[in-house]
Amino acid sequence: MPTDALSATVWSALTGPWHDGTVVRAFAEVGLVGAVGGVLGCWIVLYGLSYGAESLAHALFPGLVVAALLGLPIVAGGAAGLAVAALAIAAAGRVPQVGGDTAIAVVVTTLFGLGVLLALSPASPPGIQGLLFGDVLGLSTGDLLLGVALGVVVLGALRLLHGRLLAVGFDRTSARSLGAAPAVVDVALLLLIAAAILVAVQGLGNLLGVAVLIAPAATSRLLARRMVPMMALAAGCAVLAGVAGLYLSYYAGTAGGASIAGTMVALYLAVLTATSLRPRIVSSRA
């Protein structure tokens, strides 16, 4: 194939999705979710909250479903779901025979199961199942604007809390002497995770939304040690993998949310393999 024809073909493939307004909104959502998830995900990984973030996403799910069924904003449903989950976990944790971890597991599993029953009920309207797996190509302008508002709040709060998050994350014992109360910082971080999940759930769904919070941050941690470069790298990885996933979905006809999550995990595995092989290559050359 002549060089000019090959260039034209490649350019057409790259620009093709951008002629569809639905896909353009999806690209915007991916950029938003990638920026927010990449930055926040680094704190999740540093604090060892990966499992907690997944549990929180599942605990929010019944509230999201009820809000969708009633035609309410999912933000309201997510907040209500979070409140119910917190109260239920606190109540279960007070039972002498039930430990804290067991209480969390029981409550989260129960709430997620309830949400799935509601979402998959024959009486539920079509599309409600999208809360499980997401519909990044079905976002409206209003959904995107709501996500932007939540994303700005999350990133703004992270900027304000940066010093306190560092102090608590690296040395909880002496953090209070630096003006950072560990309990307050922990609660604030959990609230920000909940808000970020609400941003991600619209496009990636409840089951896949956590991928954008964990995989890019885990990838960047393999390549960077300082927090700010790690966050910038995580956000870049999230956006890059998200865009690649959308292109895959567009041309391969695969599900958008699953393609994005799969691409993010694939990028992590590729970087993990490369970093694992690098010491062997260096030692063999020595």
BAFI-3210 file (N, C-alpha, C; in Angstrom, 3 decimals, decimal comma, padded with zeros to 6 digits):
// residues 286
n [1|2|3|4|5|6|7|8|9|10|11|12|13|14|15|16|17|18|19|20|21|22|23|24|25|26|27|28|29|30|31|32|33|34|35|36|37|38|39|40|41|42|43|44|45|46|47|48|49|50|51|52|53|54|55|56|57|58|59|60|61|62|63|64|65|66|67|68|69|70|71|72|73|74|75|76|77|78|79|80|81|82|83|84|85|86|87|88|89|90|91|92|93|94|95|96|97|98|99|100|101|102|103|104|105|106|107|108|109|110|111|112|113|114|115|116|117|118|119|120|121|122|123|124|125|126|127|128|129|130|131|132|133|134|135|136|137|138|139|140|141|142|143|144|145|146|147|148|149|150|151|152|153|154|155|156|157|158|159|160|161|162|163|164|165|166|167|168|169|170|171|172|173|174|175|176|177|178|179|180|181|182|183|184|185|186|187|188|189|190|191|192|193|194|195|196|197|198|199|200|201|202|203|204|205|206|207|208|209|210|211|212|213|214|215|216|217|218|219|220|221|222|223|224|225|226|227|228|229|230|231|232|233|234|235|236|237|238|239|240|241|242|243|244|245|246|247|248|249|250|251|252|253|254|255|256|257|258|259|260|261|262|263|264|265|266|267|268|269|270|271|272|273|274|275|276|277|278|279|280|281|282|283|284|285|286]
n.u [000,849|000,631|002,474|001,038|-001,616|-001,684|-001,236|-003,530|-005,451|-004,811|-005,190|-007,903|-008,909|-008,183|-009,566|-012,175|-014,061|-014,513|-016,370|-018,829|-021,184|-022,009|-019,872|-017,895|-018,730|-018,299|-015,503|-014,865|-015,891|-014,221|-011,760|-012,275|-012,921|-010,540|-008,638|-009,553|-009,790|-007,175|-005,556|-006,791|-006,668|-004,007|-003,770|-005,517|-004,146|-001,797|-002,817|-003,723|-006,341|-007,648|-009,325|-011,256|-012,285|-013,531|-015,446|-016,914|-017,991|-019,723|-021,440|-022,722|-024,412|-027,258|-028,503|-027,985|-029,493|-032,128|-032,413|-032,276|-034,578|-036,546|-036,199|-034,446|-031,482|-028,403|-026,484|-027,805|-028,932|-026,595|-025,424|-027,354|-027,233|-024,631|-024,876|-026,700|-025,192|-023,007|-024,257|-025,298|-022,975|-021,738|-023,636|-023,607|-020,984|-020,989|-021,952|-020,951|-020,073|-019,406|-016,861|-015,050|-014,181|-015,737|-018,284|-018,259|-017,992|-020,370|-022,412|-021,833|-022,010|-024,694|-026,051|-025,166|-026,170|-028,915|-029,171|-028,567|-030,715|-032,825|-032,050|-032,056|-034,605|-037,674|-039,544|-038,123|-037,203|-036,037|-032,527|-031,732|-029,959|-027,606|-026,312|-024,810|-022,847|-022,308|-022,609|-020,959|-021,317|-023,814|-024,163|-025,578|-025,513|-026,097|-025,401|-022,661|-021,936|-022,638|-020,788|-018,440|-018,726|-018,650|-016,107|-014,450|-014,886|-013,786|-011,047|-010,352|-010,687|-008,757|-006,468|-006,506|-006,277|-003,848|-001,348|-002,093|-002,973|-000,562|000,923|-000,523|-000,603|002,075|003,095|001,301|001,434|002,856|001,425|-000,581|000,784|001,569|-000,653|-002,618|-005,352|-005,702|-008,149|-010,050|-008,952|-009,063|-011,857|-012,518|-011,145|-012,502|-015,012|-014,388|-013,637|-016,113|-017,465|-015,939|-016,513|-019,161|-018,802|-017,498|-019,275|-021,291|-020,297|-018,722|-019,965|-021,028|-019,600|-017,263|-016,216|-014,395|-012,018|-010,761|-009,892|-007,983|-006,243|-004,681|-003,294|-001,884|-000,259|001,301|002,661|004,553|006,396|007,076|008,126|007,821|005,106|003,667|004,670|003,806|001,013|000,519|001,446|-000,275|-002,765|-002,276|-001,863|-004,396|-006,084|-004,948|-005,225|-007,986|-008,885|-007,766|-009,241|-011,786|-011,453|-010,994|-013,481|-015,083|-014,221|-014,059|-016,471|-017,016|-018,120|-018,234|-017,482|-016,298|-014,222|-012,625|-011,918|-010,603|-008,435|-007,029|-006,221|-004,680|-002,605|-001,412|-000,483|001,338|003,270|004,060|005,224|007,322|008,860|009,567|011,178|013,296|015,420|016,623|017,571|019,430|021,235|022,170|023,664|025,681]
n.v [-001,197|002,226|004,922|007,329|006,474|004,655|006,361|007,919|006,002|005,267|007,732|008,101|005,990|006,821|009,219|008,577|007,736|010,213|011,613|011,016|012,122|010,817|009,117|011,002|012,230|010,033|009,819|012,168|011,568|009,421|010,740|012,420|010,573|009,152|011,101|011,831|009,309|008,291|010,051|009,964|007,233|006,679|007,451|005,610|003,210|003,732|003,927|001,387|000,668|-000,729|-003,016|-001,970|000,115|-001,321|-002,684|-000,529|000,439|-001,670|-001,563|000,828|000,247|-000,632|001,811|003,328|001,918|002,181|004,960|005,277|003,868|005,464|007,752|009,658|011,700|009,937|010,604|011,297|008,820|007,290|008,559|008,040|005,233|004,889|005,937|004,123|001,754|002,397|002,694|000,112|-001,470|-000,444|-001,199|-004,025|-004,507|-004,113|-006,358|-008,890|-011,427|-011,017|-009,901|-006,905|-007,078|-009,210|-008,120|-006,077|-007,612|-009,147|-007,175|-005,715|-007,712|-008,447|-006,037|-005,575|-007,845|-007,338|-005,050|-006,118|-007,899|-006,065|-004,643|-006,588|-007,475|-008,516|-006,493|-004,193|-001,279|-001,219|-001,016|-000,447|-002,288|-001,313|-000,003|-001,902|-002,781|-000,548|002,054|003,530|004,691|005,663|008,030|011,115|014,693|015,974|014,002|013,959|016,576|016,507|014,618|016,075|018,129|016,679|015,570|017,849|018,647|016,459|016,475|019,059|018,839|016,887|018,323|020,268|018,641|017,468|017,674|016,718|014,154|013,023|013,129|011,420|009,091|008,268|008,288|007,550|007,678|009,991|011,895|013,472|015,386|017,015|018,330|016,821|014,857|011,481|009,946|011,750|012,326|009,773|009,376|011,489|010,688|008,324|009,365|010,834|008,760|007,530|009,565|009,586|007,065|007,422|009,095|007,380|005,248|005,853|005,543|003,185|001,442|-000,324|-002,672|-002,519|-000,016|000,364|-000,464|001,651|003,122|001,593|000,011|001,861|003,331|001,320|000,563|002,890|002,945|001,030|002,314|004,793|006,554|008,817|010,857|012,888|012,707|010,069|010,299|011,921|010,240|008,065|009,206|009,801|007,200|006,120|007,689|007,214|004,380|004,261|005,659|004,006|001,704|002,559|002,934|000,270|-000,814|000,556|-000,302|-003,083|-003,825|-004,480|-004,449|-001,239|-000,390|-002,760|-003,082|-000,844|-001,244|-003,705|-002,983|-001,296|-003,074|-004,778|-003,044|-002,678|-005,302|-005,550|-003,584|-004,565|-007,002|-006,057|-004,557|-006,600|-008,195|-006,536|-006,325|-008,839|-008,666|-006,606|-007,773|-009,894|-008,638|-007,590]
n.w [000,000|-000,897|000,686|001,147|000,962|003,077|005,241|005,075|005,635|008,268|009,542|009,097|010,611|013,152|013,506|012,970|015,125|016,323|014,941|015,800|018,007|020,351|020,932|021,305|023,685|025,289|025,153|026,507|029,050|029,712|029,861|032,045|034,138|034,136|034,932|037,513|038,782|038,495|040,034|042,632|043,032|043,655|046,309|047,401|046,950|048,423|051,028|051,355|050,649|048,668|048,675|050,359|048,788|046,735|048,252|049,182|046,802|046,127|048,322|047,906|045,849|046,028|046,691|044,395|042,506|043,505|043,349|040,565|039,809|040,920|039,550|040,498|041,075|040,758|042,551|044,895|045,541|045,854|048,069|050,023|050,028|050,973|053,569|054,733|054,554|056,209|058,730|059,036|059,065|061,348|063,287|063,027|063,724|066,444|067,580|069,737|068,845|066,233|064,208|063,082|060,341|059,473|059,799|057,887|055,527|055,568|055,542|053,182|051,210|051,506|050,889|048,265|046,988|047,333|045,760|043,228|042,899|042,720|040,428|038,418|038,391|036,829|036,768|036,665|034,810|031,334|030,832|033,418|034,296|033,425|035,453|036,660|034,783|033,328|030,816|028,749|026,313|026,407|027,726|028,720|028,069|030,444|032,334|031,944|032,702|035,402|036,277|035,802|037,681|040,124|039,812|039,881|042,508|043,910|043,051|043,874|046,661|047,210|046,613|048,648|050,875|050,604|052,058|054,610|053,951|053,104|055,485|057,233|055,711|055,520|058,107|060,579|063,322|064,180|062,851|063,990|065,441|063,462|062,767|061,548|061,822|062,039|061,995|060,983|058,478|057,315|057,120|055,404|053,092|052,445|051,844|049,560|047,886|047,597|046,185|043,833|042,850|042,161|040,000|038,232|037,937|036,150|033,569|033,587|035,269|038,290|038,837|037,334|037,718|039,799|038,734|037,408|039,502|040,760|039,009|037,230|039,204|040,534|038,423|038,001|040,387|040,090|038,590|039,639|042,604|044,177|045,345|043,854|041,108|040,766|040,864|038,628|036,595|036,955|036,311|033,618|032,597|033,067|031,434|028,903|028,658|028,873|026,586|024,610|025,153|024,413|021,646|020,983|021,659|019,831|017,259|017,463|018,380|021,014|024,491|025,970|028,679|029,697|027,873|028,402|031,128|030,855|029,224|030,922|032,931|031,352|030,645|033,139|033,634|031,541|032,188|034,669|033,908|032,312|034,170|035,876|034,324|033,758|035,791|035,422|032,814|033,064|034,906|033,392|031,474|032,893]
ca.u [000,000|001,430|002,591|-000,057|-002,853|-001,582|-001,419|-004,940|-006,207|-004,554|-005,842|-009,347|-009,209|-008,023|-010,557|-013,522|-014,968|-014,766|-017,475|-020,058|-021,322|-022,095|-018,521|-017,153|-019,063|-017,631|-014,098|-014,807|-016,089|-013,004|-010,745|-012,649|-012,769|-009,124|-007,939|-009,973|-009,444|-005,730|-005,020|-007,328|-006,235|-002,698|-004,009|-006,136|-003,076|-000,911|-003,502|-004,139|-007,798|-008,175|-010,491|-012,263|-012,932|-014,444|-016,560|-017,720|-018,741|-020,813|-022,391|-023,496|-025,199|-028,725|-028,934|-027,959|-030,623|-033,370|-032,471|-032,607|-035,977|-037,409|-035,904|-033,675|-030,049|-027,696|-025,710|-028,650|-029,013|-025,305|-025,251|-028,240|-026,674|-023,454|-025,332|-027,266|-024,096|-022,228|-025,040|-025,404|-021,667|-021,545|-024,511|-023,117|-019,710|-021,201|-022,308|-019,700|-019,647|-019,095|-015,741|-015,206|-014,060|-016,915|-019,424|-018,165|-018,258|-021,792|-023,242|-021,582|-022,572|-026,149|-026,514|-024,929|-027,161|-030,208|-029,136|-028,634|-032,099|-033,646|-031,651|-032,373|-036,012|-038,449|-040,307|-037,232|-037,222|-034,847|-031,382|-031,321|-028,803|-026,419|-025,611|-023,862|-021,743|-022,075|-022,932|-020,194|-021,817|-025,179|-024,163|-026,146|-024,722|-026,330|-024,568|-021,272|-021,770|-022,664|-019,494|-017,442|-018,889|-018,119|-014,666|-013,818|-014,939|-012,818|-009,681|-010,131|-010,522|-007,451|-005,438|-006,531|-005,913|-002,620|-000,379|-002,603|-002,964|000,824|001,341|-001,179|-000,260|003,452|003,408|000,070|001,733|003,254|000,643|-001,344|001,667|001,678|-001,961|-003,465|-006,020|-005,870|-009,551|-010,710|-008,402|-009,604|-013,255|-012,531|-010,711|-013,590|-016,058|-013,903|-013,736|-017,533|-017,788|-015,291|-017,266|-020,352|-018,371|-017,134|-020,343|-022,133|-019,739|-018,146|-020,821|-020,611|-018,647|-016,022|-015,754|-013,245|-010,809|-010,092|-009,306|-006,917|-005,260|-003,690|-002,446|-000,960|000,718|002,232|003,501|005,675|007,324|007,413|008,149|007,317|003,659|003,153|004,877|002,988|-000,357|000,494|001,602|-001,510|-003,801|-001,941|-002,129|-005,844|-006,653|-004,439|-005,879|-009,409|-009,052|-007,495|-010,387|-012,902|-011,158|-011,227|-014,925|-015,665|-013,894|-014,255|-017,862|-017,088|-018,741|-017,341|-016,926|-015,422|-013,022|-011,799|-011,359|-009,656|-007,232|-006,285|-005,585|-003,641|-001,469|-000,735|000,243|002,473|004,301|004,568|006,125|008,525|009,672|010,079|012,237|014,394|016,600|017,272|018,307|020,585|022,206|022,772|024,621|026,780]
ca.v [000,000|003,447|005,605|008,293|005,739|004,103|007,473|008,294|004,944|005,398|008,967|007,847|005,121|007,583|010,295|008,071|007,805|011,580|012,194|010,597|012,874|009,888|008,652|012,157|012,325|008,917|010,197|013,172|010,855|008,650|011,686|012,863|009,457|008,831|012,107|011,718|007,985|008,123|010,801|009,411|005,850|006,610|007,481|004,333|002,207|004,071|003,642|-000,002|000,666|-001,294|-003,842|-001,079|000,833|-002,259|-002,919|000,687|000,476|-002,639|-001,102|001,935|-000,183|-000,554|003,207|003,732|001,292|002,807|006,300|005,136|003,439|006,585|008,904|010,630|011,712|008,827|011,135|011,159|007,401|006,838|009,084|007,270|003,897|004,975|006,126|002,852|000,805|002,778|002,357|-001,348|-001,991|-000,061|-002,031|-005,404|-004,553|-004,069|-007,695|-009,469|-012,599|-010,605|-008,976|-005,795|-007,543|-010,026|-007,210|-005,417|-008,600|-009,524|-006,038|-005,385|-008,788|-008,356|-004,862|-005,758|-008,817|-006,650|-004,188|-006,955|-008,376|-004,955|-004,275|-007,656|-007,853|-008,312|-005,253|-003,048|-000,773|-001,545|-000,131|-000,315|-003,166|-000,553|000,387|-002,969|-002,869|000,757|002,303|004,734|005,288|006,119|009,183|012,367|015,871|016,199|013,048|014,393|017,777|016,072|014,007|017,145|018,808|015,795|015,450|019,080|018,590|015,457|016,949|020,222|018,359|016,223|019,371|020,880|017,649|016,778|017,593|015,841|012,793|012,569|012,929|010,232|007,934|007,830|008,096|007,829|007,911|011,376|012,800|014,426|016,495|017,881|018,939|015,936|013,839|010,297|009,537|012,714|012,125|008,509|009,596|012,353|009,897|007,411|010,159|011,158|007,519|007,372|010,522|009,142|005,914|007,961|009,595|006,261|004,260|006,205|005,009|001,857|000,586|-000,605|-003,777|-002,204|001,329|000,337|-000,726|002,910|003,635|000,722|-000,448|002,869|003,672|000,195|000,637|003,998|002,651|000,220|003,154|006,021|006,421|010,056|010,872|013,750|012,036|008,868|010,700|012,371|009,060|007,273|009,873|009,592|005,794|005,904|008,316|006,494|003,073|004,481|006,000|002,785|000,824|003,054|002,586|-001,167|-001,018|001,132|-001,080|-004,519|-004,062|-005,017|-003,561|-000,119|-000,444|-003,923|-002,826|000,125|-001,915|-004,715|-002,319|-000,807|-004,240|-005,241|-002,132|-003,016|-006,565|-005,302|-002,860|-005,491|-007,940|-005,335|-004,220|-007,846|-008,704|-005,572|-006,700|-010,005|-008,215|-005,847|-008,684|-010,734|-007,814|-007,203]
ca.w [000,000|-000,930|001,973|001,298|001,217|004,427|006,179|005,042|006,317|009,703|010,000|009,102|011,756|014,390|013,615|012,735|016,269|016,763|014,176|016,463|019,252|021,473|021,241|021,811|025,108|025,958|025,308|027,572|030,306|029,974|030,323|033,388|035,071|034,213|035,732|038,913|039,296|038,579|041,175|043,874|043,162|044,306|047,759|047,750|046,997|049,533|052,294|051,397|050,664|047,427|049,012|050,912|047,694|046,086|049,167|049,199|045,542|046,221|049,332|047,326|044,700|046,188|046,624|042,991|041,821|043,975|042,771|039,145|039,700|041,305|038,703|041,260|040,733|041,384|043,664|046,081|045,855|046,362|049,428|050,899|050,147|051,835|054,947|055,194|054,725|057,395|059,924|059,142|059,471|062,748|064,118|063,013|064,424|067,895|068,050|070,238|068,086|064,865|064,139|062,150|058,961|059,170|059,676|056,578|054,483|055,596|055,131|051,775|050,390|051,579|050,157|046,836|046,527|047,245|044,584|042,020|042,784|042,231|039,065|037,468|038,524|035,583|036,847|036,489|033,430|030,542|031,017|034,808|034,473|033,076|036,663|036,974|033,833|032,748|029,411|028,480|025,074|026,625|028,613|028,236|028,438|031,864|033,076|031,833|033,520|036,792|036,525|035,867|038,972|041,164|039,613|040,368|043,974|044,385|042,821|044,741|048,034|047,295|046,654|049,975|051,882|050,184|053,145|055,668|053,431|053,135|056,866|057,778|054,909|055,725|059,533|061,327|064,728|064,413|061,997|064,800|065,821|062,280|062,529|060,747|062,632|061,179|061,845|060,096|057,135|056,818|056,740|054,217|051,945|052,097|051,189|048,215|047,111|047,257|045,125|042,599|042,350|041,514|038,695|037,362|037,753|035,009|032,340|033,729|036,077|039,652|038,889|036,638|038,036|040,701|037,946|037,079|040,736|041,258|038,022|036,838|040,346|040,724|037,328|038,232|041,555|039,603|037,833|040,358|044,060|044,775|045,234|042,779|039,816|040,708|040,538|037,231|035,759|037,062|035,527|032,216|032,263|033,065|030,239|027,737|028,588|028,629|025,165|023,846|025,339|023,600|020,252|020,874|021,668|018,615|016,066|017,677|018,763|022,365|025,478|026,255|030,024|029,819|027,063|029,119|032,309|030,395|028,733|032,092|033,556|030,429|030,770|034,396|033,461|030,650|032,943|035,688|033,232|031,880|035,340|036,445|033,452|033,640|036,583|034,822|031,630|033,537|035,513|032,350|030,742|033,781]
c.u [000,885|001,398|001,433|-001,364|-002,857|-001,812|-002,876|-005,798|-006,054|-005,263|-007,351|-009,750|-009,136|-009,134|-011,993|-014,458|-015,349|-015,863|-018,828|-020,142|-021,387|-020,716|-017,671|-017,444|-018,400|-016,153|-013,938|-014,969|-014,843|-011,886|-011,009|-012,398|-011,296|-008,358|-008,267|-009,523|-007,950|-005,141|-005,490|-006,834|-004,887|-002,834|-004,649|-005,077|-002,149|-001,529|-003,954|-005,647|-008,412|-009,417|-011,613|-013,008|-013,926|-015,666|-017,498|-018,569|-019,931|-021,874|-023,267|-024,558|-026,716|-029,251|-028,965|-029,170|-031,935|-033,511|-032,852|-034,074|-036,934|-037,170|-035,150|-032,217|-029,324|-026,819|-026,503|-028,755|-027,717|-025,056|-026,115|-027,716|-025,462|-023,858|-025,890|-026,170|-023,288|-022,956|-025,116|-024,085|-021,393|-022,382|-024,012|-021,814|-019,836|-021,617|-021,028|-019,180|-019,211|-017,952|-015,968|-015,162|-015,279|-018,146|-019,430|-018,539|-019,744|-022,666|-023,074|-022,192|-024,090|-026,681|-026,316|-025,919|-028,538|-030,263|-029,253|-030,052|-033,013|-033,341|-032,094|-033,813|-036,750|-039,218|-039,441|-037,254|-035,960|-033,727|-030,903|-030,101|-027,497|-025,637|-024,589|-022,626|-021,463|-022,490|-022,260|-020,649|-023,235|-025,274|-024,798|-025,234|-024,881|-025,505|-023,116|-021,008|-021,778|-021,334|-018,392|-017,508|-018,316|-016,598|-013,911|-013,784|-013,885|-011,384|-009,362|-009,891|-009,176|-006,311|-005,365|-006,016|-004,549|-001,627|-000,820|-002,614|-001,549|001,257|000,766|-000,742|001,129|003,818|002,185|000,365|002,038|002,436|-000,096|-000,489|001,871|000,345|-002,895|-004,045|-006,302|-007,322|-010,283|-010,247|-008,950|-011,041|-013,341|-012,139|-011,808|-014,724|-015,656|-013,939|-015,172|-017,932|-017,181|-016,006|-018,537|-020,015|-018,157|-018,302|-021,210|-021,618|-019,292|-019,004|-020,216|-019,530|-017,286|-015,429|-014,523|-011,940|-010,045|-009,461|-008,071|-005,842|-004,254|-002,752|-001,441|000,113|001,765|003,144|004,688|006,765|007,787|007,349|007,622|005,848|003,151|003,427|004,019|001,551|-000,467|000,584|000,340|-002,629|-003,545|-002,227|-003,625|-006,483|-006,229|-005,138|-007,367|-009,700|-008,812|-008,656|-011,586|-012,687|-011,402|-012,719|-015,567|-015,437|-014,121|-015,683|-018,013|-017,732|-017,746|-016,682|-015,948|-014,130|-012,076|-011,127|-010,317|-008,358|-006,376|-005,559|-004,451|-002,404|-000,693|000,096|001,474|003,606|004,896|005,556|007,433|009,436|010,246|011,241|013,466|015,594|017,345|018,113|019,571|021,658|022,897|023,820|025,843|027,965]
c.v [001,247|004,160|006,557|007,584|005,150|005,183|007,890|007,271|005,048|006,621|008,783|006,984|005,883|008,608|009,815|008,194|009,233|012,275|011,853|011,301|011,990|009,430|009,795|012,356|011,209|009,221|011,219|012,521|010,062|009,568|012,145|011,767|009,092|009,803|011,958|010,388|007,777|008,807|010,187|007,988|005,708|006,651|006,181|003,251|002,465|003,687|002,184|-000,172|000,063|-002,143|-002,981|-000,310|-000,066|-002,523|-001,720|000,788|-000,476|-002,176|000,032|001,461|-000,138|000,874|003,733|003,182|001,952|004,210|006,243|004,743|004,584|007,829|010,000|010,638|010,584|009,304|010,982|009,703|006,866|007,309|008,318|005,857|003,865|005,102|004,825|001,835|001,115|002,409|000,850|-001,968|-001,675|-000,939|-003,468|-005,544|-004,542|-005,419|-008,408|-010,617|-012,258|-009,588|-007,889|-006,229|-008,367|-009,150|-006,531|-006,392|-008,942|-008,392|-005,742|-006,438|-008,718|-007,191|-005,031|-006,761|-008,201|-005,760|-004,968|-007,473|-007,286|-004,643|-005,308|-008,136|-007,613|-007,009|-004,017|-002,585|-001,156|-000,530|-000,007|-001,188|-002,453|-000,077|-000,666|-002,896|-001,554|000,840|003,609|005,427|005,819|007,343|010,399|013,525|016,187|015,267|013,499|015,623|017,445|015,432|015,042|017,842|017,968|015,661|016,664|019,094|017,632|015,970|018,161|019,802|017,661|017,242|019,999|019,923|017,014|016,599|016,650|014,382|012,216|012,233|011,646|008,979|007,390|007,623|008,498|008,211|009,380|012,375|013,849|015,626|017,468|018,515|018,110|014,847|012,621|009,902|010,445|012,527|010,844|008,683|010,435|011,565|008,933|008,149|010,521|009,923|007,287|008,308|010,100|007,936|006,383|008,544|008,433|005,357|004,572|005,596|003,571|000,911|000,273|-001,683|-003,403|-000,856|001,356|000,123|000,565|003,533|002,841|000,457|000,638|003,247|002,567|000,184|001,713|003,728|001,767|001,081|004,392|005,774|007,663|010,242|011,695|013,148|010,784|009,214|011,153|011,185|008,203|007,886|009,684|008,172|005,537|006,477|007,561|005,147|003,216|004,796|004,770|001,800|001,254|002,763|001,097|-001,466|-000,570|000,217|-002,578|-004,855|-004,671|-003,998|-002,484|-000,214|-001,587|-003,714|-001,876|-000,536|-002,952|-004,112|-001,805|-001,948|-004,768|-004,355|-002,425|-004,279|-006,390|-004,605|-003,761|-006,480|-007,267|-005,014|-005,466|-008,389|-007,803|-005,956|-007,888|-009,600|-007,481|-006,773|-009,556|-009,975|-007,464|-008,173]
c.w [000,000|000,419|002,204|001,627|002,626|005,472|006,249|005,782|007,825|010,269|010,077|010,293|013,076|014,588|013,465|013,923|016,667|015,960|014,789|017,819|020,480|021,907|021,792|023,297|025,897|026,161|026,433|028,946|030,693|030,477|031,744|034,422|035,235|035,088|037,211|039,511|039,441|039,799|042,496|044,105|043,836|045,823|048,224|047,894|048,178|050,873|052,404|051,415|049,397|047,687|049,577|049,834|046,961|046,957|049,199|047,941|045,598|047,222|048,807|046,342|044,903|046,120|045,203|042,240|042,215|043,389|041,300|038,961|039,996|040,459|039,419|040,802|041,454|042,537|044,960|046,503|046,429|047,780|050,423|051,104|051,060|053,298|055,522|055,459|055,983|058,677|060,131|059,601|060,939|063,680|064,184|063,783|065,928|068,466|068,481|069,395|066,663|064,886|063,102|060,701|058,549|058,977|058,317|055,470|054,415|055,066|053,645|050,860|050,357|050,742|048,654|046,253|046,383|046,012|043,296|041,813|042,236|040,771|038,044|037,580|037,204|035,574|036,637|035,034|032,685|030,791|032,442|035,086|034,118|034,287|037,078|036,087|033,121|031,287|029,021|027,205|025,227|027,515|027,951|028,628|029,913|032,735|033,086|032,709|035,008|037,167|036,645|037,221|040,111|041,056|040,123|041,892|044,518|044,230|043,696|046,190|048,216|047,354|048,042|051,051|051,629|051,338|054,249|055,215|053,444|054,559|057,448|057,022|055,186|057,194|060,363|062,780|065,016|063,601|062,809|065,212|064,673|061,913|061,691|061,646|061,758|060,957|060,872|058,655|056,520|056,332|055,475|052,977|051,499|051,392|049,763|047,319|046,678|046,125|043,792|042,005|041,640|040,142|037,734|037,026|036,541|033,711|032,434|034,560|037,425|039,717|038,317|037,035|038,919|039,928|037,664|038,320|041,166|040,207|037,607|037,978|040,630|039,645|037,593|039,423|041,176|038,975|038,586|041,856|044,760|044,422|044,047|041,401|039,665|040,308|039,086|036,278|035,777|036,239|034,031|031,762|032,152|031,800|028,985|027,576|028,312|027,174|024,295|023,959|024,524|022,119|020,017|020,803|020,358|017,412|016,232|018,082|020,144|023,302|025,902|027,615|030,203|029,030|027,779|030,326|031,898|029,907|029,882|032,794|032,672|030,510|032,051|034,246|032,575|031,390|034,017|035,077|032,849|033,068|035,998|035,631|033,441|034,504|035,991|033,610|032,034|034,094|034,452|031,538|031,579|033,685]
res [m|p|t|d|a|l|s|a|t|v|w|s|a|l|t|g|p|w|h|d|g|t|v|v|r|a|f|a|e|v|g|l|v|g|a|v|g|g|v|l|g|c|w|i|v|l|y|g|l|s|y|g|a|e|s|l|a|h|a|l|f|p|g|l|v|v|a|a|l|l|g|l|p|i|v|a|g|g|a|a|g|l|a|v|a|a|l|a|i|a|a|a|g|r|v|p|q|v|g|g|d|t|a|i|a|v|v|v|t|t|l|f|g|l|g|v|l|l|a|l|s|p|a|s|p|p|g|i|q|g|l|l|f|g|d|v|l|g|l|s|t|g|d|l|l|l|g|v|a|l|g|v|v|v|l|g|a|l|r|l|l|h|g|r|l|l|a|v|g|f|d|r|t|s|a|r|s|l|g|a|a|p|a|v|v|d|v|a|l|l|l|l|i|a|a|a|i|l|v|a|v|q|g|l|g|n|l|l|g|v|a|v|l|i|a|p|a|a|t|s|r|l|l|a|r|r|m|v|p|m|m|a|l|a|a|g|c|a|v|l|a|g|v|a|g|l|y|l|s|y|y|a|g|t|a|g|g|a|s|i|a|g|t|m|v|a|l|y|l|a|v|l|t|a|t|s|l|r|p|r|i|v|s|s|r|a]
***
